[in-house]
Amino acid sequence: LSKEPKKVTKSPKDKNKTIGIVLVTISVVAFFVLLTSFIPFLNSFLLGTFGLFSYPLFITMFVIGMALINNKKYVMTTKYVVYLSLAIISLLCILHMLFFGGVQGSFFEYLGLCYSKKITIGGIFCGILTAPFIFILNQAGAYILFSLILIVFGALLADYIYYLNKSQVLKKPIVLNNQIPKIEQPILNYKIENKEPVNIV
């Protein structure tokens, strides 16, 4: 009978290290391209797609990659990620519209300008998010909409962080006079006195 070869499965730590190495490599290459324009096509693509947001984006990617390589864990709940992401995206869209200036031309011309202009806050990424609201609600309506989204999810994020901090404080033991309470251990050794040895005949 032939023995089946054992399948070698990677541990979660090995997978995290692999993902971390990939993220760090991508972020380093992206930063090199953005700062030196060594590959003009890639430099144009990154700035056209993400605008100036490329820099904090790849910094965040680098930090996450290094944390995964060093097996550090940052536990974030789904609510926290959703609230934080929507607050950041809404702020990014407001800054993008503010620095882009007035919108002229058609829907697709606006998207083309978001990509070709390069020096924008969010590139075509923010252009795709803001364009429908700009052309439906006009620019003032888009400002109001994204401002409301920022206020709502910023407040939810602050309230959620406050709730987490409060729950952690409640879990801590109360210590009086800066003294750590001592836990008395049960006495396991008992002395038996006045016991004479028993002789077995």
N, C-alpha and C positions, 0 to 999 in steps of 0.2 A: 504494500500500500504506500502510495506516494503522499508525503506530507504536504499539506497546503502551506504556502509561504505566509508568514505572519504579516499582516498589514501594519505598517508603521504609521501611527497617527501622531500628528503634531499636537503638542500641548498648547493650551491657550496662551501661555507666555511666549512660546515660539511664534505663534501667529501674530500676536501683538507686536513683537519685535520686527517681524517681516513687514507688517503694515507701517510701523513707525519708520523703518528704513526707507520705504517707498515715499512716504510723505515728506521726510527730510530731504530726500534726493530731489523730488519735484520742486519743493520750495527753494532750495539752494540754486537749482538751475534757473528757475523763474526769476529770482532776485538777480542773478548774474546777467540774465538777458535784459531785465528792466533797467539795470544800472549802467550797463556797458553798451547796449544796443549791438551786441556781438552778432546776433541773428536778427536782422531787421524785420523779417516776416513775422517771427514769433513775438518780437517786441510790439509790433503793430497790432497783432492779434490780441495780446493780453491787455493792452491799453484800450483797444477798441471794444473788447468784451466787458471788462470790469472797470475800466477807467483808473483813477487814482486809488480806488478801493483795492486794487491789486496788491498794494504794499501791506496794509494791515491784514488782508486775506492770507497772504503767504507767510507773514509773521506768525499768525495764529496756527497755520498748518505746520510750521516748523516746531512751535512749542508743543503741539499735540503729538507730533512725531517723536520728539525727544522724550516726552512723558511715557509713550508706549514702549520705546526702547529701554527705558529705565524701569519698566514694570510699575509705573505709578498709576494709581487709579483715581479718577475724579468722577464720583457718582453724582449724576445729575438726573433728576426726574424728567419725565416727558413734559409736564406742565412748565417747568423752568426753561427747558430748551425752546418750547413753542413760544412762550411769552417773550423771552430774550430775543429770539430770531425775528419775530414780528416787530418788536420795538426797534431793533437795529435796521431792519429793511425799510420800515416807514421813515425813520430818520434819514436814512441814505437817500430815499426817493425825494424827500423835501430838499435836502442839500443839492441833489442832482438838478432838480427843477430851478432852484434858486441861482445856481452858478451857470446853468445852461443858458438862461435868458429867455427871451420871448420865442414862442414856437411859430414858425412860418412854414408854409407848404403843406403837403398832404401827410397822411399817416406814415407812409413808407419813406417819404423824404425825411421826416423827423427821425425815424429809426436809422436811416442811412447817415444822418448827421451825427447821431449819438455814437456811431461806430467810427466814422471818419475823422471826427473832431479830435479824438485821442485824449486831450486834456479835459476830461469831464470827471465828475465824481463817481458815477457808476457805470459808464459806458452803455453799451446796448442792453446790458442786463437790467439796468434801471429804466432804460428807454422802453423796453417791452412792458415793464410794470406800470409805468406812468402814462404811456401813450393812450391807452383806451380811455382813461379817466380825463385826460387833457382834452381829447376830442369829443367826449360826451358831455362832460361837466364844465368845460373850459378850464383854463389854468388856475383861476381863483378857486373853483370848486374842487380841483385836484389837491390844492394846498390844504383846504379845509378838511377833506376826506383823510388824507395821510396824517394831518395833525391830530385828528380825532383818534385814529388808529394808534398813533404814538402815545397819546395821553391815556387811552384805555389800557393798552397792554403794558405801558410803563407803570401805571398804578397797580395793575394785577401783579406785575413782577415784584414791585416794592412790597405789596401786601403779602405775597408768598414768601419772600425772603424774611420778612418780619415774623411770619408764622413759624418758619423753620427755626429761627433763632430763639423764639419764645418757647417752642417745644423742647429745644436742647437745654435751655436754662431750667425748665421744670424737671428735667430728668436728672439734673445734678444734685448730689446730696447736700443737705444744709449743714454747714460747719459753723459752730459757735466759737468765738474767741480765738479764731485761727488755729484751732486744734483739730487734728484728725481723730475722729472717734475710733477707739480701739475695740476690736471684737474679741470678747473673751472666749477662749477655746475651752471646750468641755474637758473636764478632768477624766483622763482615761485610766490612770494608775490609782488603784485603791490599795491601802495598806490593811492587811489583816493581822490584828494583834491577838495575843493570848491564844494562839493555835499551836497545839502540840502535834508533833508528827505522829501519824497512825502507823502502828506496826501490824503488818499482815502476816499471820502465822501460816 
